[in-house]
Amino acid sequence: MEIFKIVALGIVATILTIVLKNQKPEISIQISIATGIIIFIFIATKLASVLEVLNMFAQKINMDVVYITTIFKIVGIAYIAEFGAQVCKDAGETAIASKIELAGKVLIMVLSVPILLALFHLIVQLMP
């Protein structure tokens, strides 16, 4: 199972960062960032298959491709922003992490405008 590989990698990296933190803090941070990137890439490949299934489902129900693509982009922005913020927090840069989170939220709002407009349009059409 993949989770055992991910947990094992995380535990080994954690032990290495703890051991090296006092002697070589810059290497400790690099190990933490590299481990995060490896885990993120591993998970991203698994997420691709889920996105394919959802895309096929959206095509079967004749859902507009623009909406499903926008939702995928929103989810991607959320994951990437969270990952970037966590890397910054691990490095002790909470101020930068906060700015990344804010940027992610703003970009999500910008991308969600067409979906919100379509929803409002649908609500107006349903009203008598």
MINU-978917 format. One record per residue (C-alpha): residue in three letters; x, y, z. Coordinates in nm, 2 decimals. Layout:
N
sevex type = ALA; xx = X; yy = Y; zz = Z
...
This chain:
128
sevex type = MET; xx = 0.00; yy = 0.00; zz = 0.00
sevex type = GLU; xx = 0.12; yy = 0.34; zz = -0.09
sevex type = ILE; xx = 0.04; yy = 0.50; zz = 0.25
sevex type = PHE; xx = 0.31; yy = 0.28; zz = 0.41
sevex type = LYS; xx = 0.57; yy = 0.41; zz = 0.17
sevex type = ILE; xx = 0.46; yy = 0.77; zz = 0.23
sevex type = VAL; xx = 0.46; yy = 0.73; zz = 0.61
sevex type = ALA; xx = 0.80; yy = 0.55; zz = 0.60
sevex type = LEU; xx = 0.95; yy = 0.83; zz = 0.39
sevex type = GLY; xx = 0.80; yy = 1.09; zz = 0.63
sevex type = ILE; xx = 0.93; yy = 0.92; zz = 0.94
sevex type = VAL; xx = 1.28; yy = 0.88; zz = 0.79
sevex type = ALA; xx = 1.29; yy = 1.24; zz = 0.68
sevex type = THR; xx = 1.16; yy = 1.36; zz = 1.02
sevex type = ILE; xx = 1.44; yy = 1.17; zz = 1.20
sevex type = LEU; xx = 1.70; yy = 1.31; zz = 0.96
sevex type = THR; xx = 1.58; yy = 1.66; zz = 1.01
sevex type = ILE; xx = 1.57; yy = 1.63; zz = 1.39
sevex type = VAL; xx = 1.92; yy = 1.49; zz = 1.39
sevex type = LEU; xx = 2.06; yy = 1.75; zz = 1.15
sevex type = LYS; xx = 1.86; yy = 2.05; zz = 1.29
sevex type = ASN; xx = 2.13; yy = 2.15; zz = 1.55
sevex type = GLN; xx = 2.43; yy = 2.08; zz = 1.33
sevex type = LYS; xx = 2.32; yy = 2.18; zz = 0.98
sevex type = PRO; xx = 1.98; yy = 2.36; zz = 0.99
sevex type = GLU; xx = 2.00; yy = 2.45; zz = 0.62
sevex type = ILE; xx = 2.03; yy = 2.09; zz = 0.52
sevex type = SER; xx = 1.75; yy = 2.00; zz = 0.76
sevex type = ILE; xx = 1.52; yy = 2.25; zz = 0.58
sevex type = GLN; xx = 1.63; yy = 2.11; zz = 0.24
sevex type = ILE; xx = 1.54; yy = 1.76; zz = 0.35
sevex type = SER; xx = 1.20; yy = 1.87; zz = 0.46
sevex type = ILE; xx = 1.13; yy = 2.05; zz = 0.14
sevex type = ALA; xx = 1.25; yy = 1.77; zz = -0.08
sevex type = THR; xx = 1.04; yy = 1.52; zz = 0.12
sevex type = GLY; xx = 0.74; yy = 1.73; zz = 0.08
sevex type = ILE; xx = 0.79; yy = 1.76; zz = -0.30
sevex type = ILE; xx = 0.84; yy = 1.38; zz = -0.34
sevex type = ILE; xx = 0.52; yy = 1.31; zz = -0.14
sevex type = PHE; xx = 0.33; yy = 1.58; zz = -0.34
sevex type = ILE; xx = 0.45; yy = 1.43; zz = -0.68
sevex type = PHE; xx = 0.35; yy = 1.08; zz = -0.56
sevex type = ILE; xx = 0.01; yy = 1.20; zz = -0.46
sevex type = ALA; xx = -0.04; yy = 1.41; zz = -0.77
sevex type = THR; xx = 0.00; yy = 1.11; zz = -1.00
sevex type = LYS; xx = -0.27; yy = 0.93; zz = -0.80
sevex type = LEU; xx = -0.50; yy = 1.23; zz = -0.82
sevex type = ALA; xx = -0.47; yy = 1.23; zz = -1.20
sevex type = SER; xx = -0.67; yy = 0.90; zz = -1.22
sevex type = VAL; xx = -0.94; yy = 1.05; zz = -1.00
sevex type = LEU; xx = -0.97; yy = 1.35; zz = -1.22
sevex type = GLU; xx = -1.00; yy = 1.13; zz = -1.53
sevex type = VAL; xx = -1.30; yy = 0.94; zz = -1.37
sevex type = LEU; xx = -1.47; yy = 1.27; zz = -1.28
sevex type = ASN; xx = -1.42; yy = 1.41; zz = -1.62
sevex type = MET; xx = -1.57; yy = 1.10; zz = -1.78
sevex type = PHE; xx = -1.87; yy = 1.12; zz = -1.54
sevex type = ALA; xx = -1.91; yy = 1.49; zz = -1.63
sevex type = GLN; xx = -1.92; yy = 1.40; zz = -2.00
sevex type = LYS; xx = -2.18; yy = 1.13; zz = -1.95
sevex type = ILE; xx = -2.42; yy = 1.37; zz = -1.78
sevex type = ASN; xx = -2.35; yy = 1.64; zz = -2.04
sevex type = MET; xx = -2.21; yy = 1.88; zz = -1.79
sevex type = ASP; xx = -2.04; yy = 2.18; zz = -1.95
sevex type = VAL; xx = -1.66; yy = 2.12; zz = -1.97
sevex type = VAL; xx = -1.59; yy = 2.48; zz = -1.86
sevex type = TYR; xx = -1.74; yy = 2.41; zz = -1.52
sevex type = ILE; xx = -1.56; yy = 2.09; zz = -1.45
sevex type = THR; xx = -1.23; yy = 2.23; zz = -1.57
sevex type = THR; xx = -1.28; yy = 2.53; zz = -1.34
sevex type = ILE; xx = -1.35; yy = 2.30; zz = -1.04
sevex type = PHE; xx = -1.03; yy = 2.10; zz = -1.11
sevex type = LYS; xx = -0.83; yy = 2.43; zz = -1.13
sevex type = ILE; xx = -0.98; yy = 2.54; zz = -0.80
sevex type = VAL; xx = -0.89; yy = 2.22; zz = -0.63
sevex type = GLY; xx = -0.54; yy = 2.23; zz = -0.78
sevex type = ILE; xx = -0.49; yy = 2.59; zz = -0.65
sevex type = ALA; xx = -0.61; yy = 2.49; zz = -0.30
sevex type = TYR; xx = -0.37; yy = 2.19; zz = -0.29
sevex type = ILE; xx = -0.07; yy = 2.38; zz = -0.43
sevex type = ALA; xx = -0.13; yy = 2.68; zz = -0.20
sevex type = GLU; xx = -0.16; yy = 2.46; zz = 0.10
sevex type = PHE; xx = 0.16; yy = 2.28; zz = 0.01
sevex type = GLY; xx = 0.35; yy = 2.60; zz = -0.05
sevex type = ALA; xx = 0.23; yy = 2.75; zz = 0.28
sevex type = GLN; xx = 0.33; yy = 2.44; zz = 0.47
sevex type = VAL; xx = 0.68; yy = 2.44; zz = 0.32
sevex type = CYS; xx = 0.71; yy = 2.81; zz = 0.43
sevex type = LYS; xx = 0.59; yy = 2.73; zz = 0.78
sevex type = ASP; xx = 0.83; yy = 2.44; zz = 0.80
sevex type = ALA; xx = 1.11; yy = 2.69; zz = 0.72
sevex type = GLY; xx = 0.98; yy = 2.93; zz = 0.99
sevex type = GLU; xx = 0.84; yy = 3.18; zz = 0.74
sevex type = THR; xx = 0.48; yy = 3.21; zz = 0.87
sevex type = ALA; xx = 0.44; yy = 3.56; zz = 0.72
sevex type = ILE; xx = 0.51; yy = 3.43; zz = 0.37
sevex type = ALA; xx = 0.29; yy = 3.13; zz = 0.43
sevex type = SER; xx = 0.00; yy = 3.36; zz = 0.52
sevex type = LYS; xx = 0.05; yy = 3.55; zz = 0.19
sevex type = ILE; xx = 0.05; yy = 3.23; zz = -0.01
sevex type = GLU; xx = -0.27; yy = 3.12; zz = 0.16
sevex type = LEU; xx = -0.43; yy = 3.46; zz = 0.09
sevex type = ALA; xx = -0.32; yy = 3.45; zz = -0.28
sevex type = GLY; xx = -0.47; yy = 3.10; zz = -0.31
sevex type = LYS; xx = -0.80; yy = 3.22; zz = -0.17
sevex type = VAL; xx = -0.82; yy = 3.52; zz = -0.40
sevex type = LEU; xx = -0.74; yy = 3.31; zz = -0.70
sevex type = ILE; xx = -1.01; yy = 3.06; zz = -0.60
sevex type = MET; xx = -1.26; yy = 3.35; zz = -0.57
sevex type = VAL; xx = -1.16; yy = 3.48; zz = -0.92
sevex type = LEU; xx = -1.20; yy = 3.14; zz = -1.08
sevex type = SER; xx = -1.53; yy = 3.07; zz = -0.91
sevex type = VAL; xx = -1.70; yy = 3.38; zz = -1.05
sevex type = PRO; xx = -1.83; yy = 3.21; zz = -1.37
sevex type = ILE; xx = -1.97; yy = 2.92; zz = -1.17
sevex type = LEU; xx = -2.14; yy = 3.16; zz = -0.93
sevex type = LEU; xx = -2.29; yy = 3.36; zz = -1.22
sevex type = ALA; xx = -2.42; yy = 3.05; zz = -1.38
sevex type = LEU; xx = -2.58; yy = 2.95; zz = -1.04
sevex type = PHE; xx = -2.74; yy = 3.29; zz = -1.00
sevex type = HIS; xx = -2.87; yy = 3.27; zz = -1.36
sevex type = LEU; xx = -3.02; yy = 2.93; zz = -1.29
sevex type = ILE; xx = -3.19; yy = 3.06; zz = -0.97
sevex type = VAL; xx = -3.34; yy = 3.36; zz = -1.15
sevex type = GLN; xx = -3.47; yy = 3.13; zz = -1.42
sevex type = LEU; xx = -3.64; yy = 2.90; zz = -1.16
sevex type = MET; xx = -3.81; yy = 3.20; zz = -0.99
sevex type = PRO; xx = -4.18; yy = 3.26; zz = -1.11
